């Protein structure tokens, strides 16, 4: 065999190998995420819906979708599961189909307003790796927002026309979000 033929054959085999790795790696994707309501106030509940699409060529089995509600870096993700667990599962997702995992969460009472990233871990099996699970990591975001509750108080002062006096006014934020 000519050296040029060997090089071309090796490139073809390498291309097929790389294509198969890439197609396996992208077999399962998060196609959409929604939160109801869109923003959560501290102490309130919400439902997170994560649609998982099998865009690979094979059926996927034993699918597990988990919300990692404890950040490994800072440890601060102010959410907890509510009336459910932080994991949802499916027996299978057929080729070209989508299934939706749902999670009910509650924002912790002391949560500050802001956008929080929540790691999502998806574990599944496919026909090519029937004995070893495939794990994918991703991020979703949820917004905590609450309206400030403004209270204005004035001191009980006697003000007389034509005389100097003092009037004190206090502006208080009784809500959980900061006022800027």
N, C-alpha and C positions, 0 to 999 in steps of 0.2 A: 504494500500500500504506500502511495506517495505521501511525503510529509505534509503536503498541503491538504490532502484528504483527511489525514489523521487530525489535523488542527480543526478543520471544518466539522468533523464528526464530534470532536471533543467540545467544541462550542455549542453544537446542537444539543448534546447531552446536558451540558451545563445550563443552557437556557431552559430546557424542559424541567430540570431539577429545580432551578430557581423559581420558575413559574408555579410549580406544584407547591413549593414552600410558601410562596406569597398567597396563593389561592387558599391554602389551608389556614394561614394566619388570619385571613380576612373573612372566614366563613360565618362568623357571628358578629353582628354589630348592633349598637344601640341606635335605633332609627328615630326615636323621639322620646322626649321627657316632658311631662306636664305635672304641675302641682295645682291642687284645688284646695283652698283658694291660691291665687298666684303669689301672694305674700302672706306670711304667718306672723301673728303677734305673739309675744311671750305668753306662755300658758295656754295657747290655742292649738288645736289639732289641724292637720292637713293630710291629704292623700297624695302620695307620689305615684305616678304611673310611668313605668319604663317599658317601652316597646322594644322587644328584641327580635331582630330579623335574621333569618338564616339565608344569607345570600351565597352560600357555597353550593357545591354540586351534590352533597350528600345530606342525608337526614342527620340530625343532631339528637343525642339522647342524654338523659339524666342531667338536665340543665338546672343549675342552681344560680340564683341572682341574690347577692348579699349587699346590704348597705353597711359600710364600715363606719359606725357612728362614734368611734374613738379614733381621733387623729394620732398617728404614731409619733408625729413631731411635737406638737404642742399639747395634745390631749384634749383640745377644746373644740368640740363640735356640739353646740347646745341643743341637741335633739335626742329624743328617746323613742323607742317603739311604743305605740299606743294601741291597745286591743289587738295586737298582732306581733309577729316577730320581725326581725330585721332581715329575714331571708324568705324568698319565695322560690318555688321549683316547678319544673314541668317534666313529664316523662319523656317528651320528644317535641322537637320543632322540625316539621318536614321541610324539605328543600323548597326555597322560595316563599316560605310562610313566615308570619309574624305572630308572636304571643306577647301579652302584656303582663308584667309583674306589678303588683300593687302593694304599697306599704302605707300603713297609717302611722303617722308620727305626731309627737307633741313637741313644741318648742319649750325649752325649760323656762321657768318663771324669771330667772335672772339673766336671760339672754339679751345681749345688746343688739341693736339694729345693725344690719349689714348683710352682705352676701357671703354665704358659707359654702365651701366646696365639700362635697361628700364623696369619698371614694366608693366605687361600685366594683365588686368582684364577681365575675361570671365564670363558672366552671362547667364544663360539658365534655362529652365524649363524642367522637365521630367515627365513621367506619374505618378510616385509616389508622386511628389510634384508639382502638376499642379497649385496650387494657390500661392506658395511661390518660388521666384527665388533662384537658387543655384549660388553662386559666388565662382570662383576659382581665385587665384592670382599666378602669376608666374613671371619670369624674363627672358628677352632676352638680348643679348649684341650686340653692334655695335661699330666698330672701326673707329675712326677719325684719319687719317694719311695724312700728306702732305709732299712732299719733300722740303727740304730747298733749297732756291735759293741763291747761293753763288756769291758774287760780290767782285772782288779784284781790289782795286784802289791804284795807286802809286802817290806820290807827284811829281810835276814838279820840278825836281832838276837838276842842271847842274853838271854832274860828269866829272871831268877831270882826265885823266890818270896820276898817280904819285902824286896826291893830295888827301888829306882827304876831304870827303864830307858826306852829310847826305841824306839818302834815306828813305822815309816813305812809308810804305805799310799798307793799311787798308783792313781788311777782313770783309765784311758785310753779314749778313743773311737777305735777303729781303723777305724770305718766312715766313710762319706762324708757322712752327714747330721749336723746339729748336734744336740746334746742340750740340752734346756732344763729 
